[in-house]
Amino acid sequence: MFEITDAPPAEALEAIGNGLTAFNAADVGPSERRPLAVLVGGPDAAGKRGGLSGYTAWGWLFVQWLWLPEDLRGQGLAGKLLTAAEEEAIRRGCHGAWIDTFNPQALRAYKRQGYETFGELPDFPPGRSRVFLKKLLVSQ
């Protein structure tokens, strides 16, 4: 029997996540997944104005979110956030990074940072394409 819901219980999501994590660890080894964030703003939580959030796992950095408020855009901060995250990922032993976007401005910024397209979902969302990008990381 199936239950379709838009409000799954936390315990159900935990069971799915734990099961998949255990399966993957047995199949390919532990991911050693660790969160990674680069924050913009003051020292306290209320002063944070944007940044980057993602994680490292299996030798890769995944940038899940990168956001800056309008008044901080156009100053090269996105590139600096990515560089800081990439440097930390290299310290963690990562050899690559990946990110996705459907925003044309973000796509240009990521390509300027050395990311290359490896996949695309047309009309996600309608009228745009979701582009998947990767970059090989090299320790300096």
ABEGO torsion letter per residue (X at the ends): XBBBBABBBAAAAAAAAAAAAAAAAAAAEBAGBBBBBBBBEBABAAABAEEBBBBBBGGBBBBABBBBBAAABGAGAAAAAAAAAAAAAAAAGBABBBBBBABAAAAAAAAAAGBBBABBBBGOBBGBBBBBBBBBBBBX
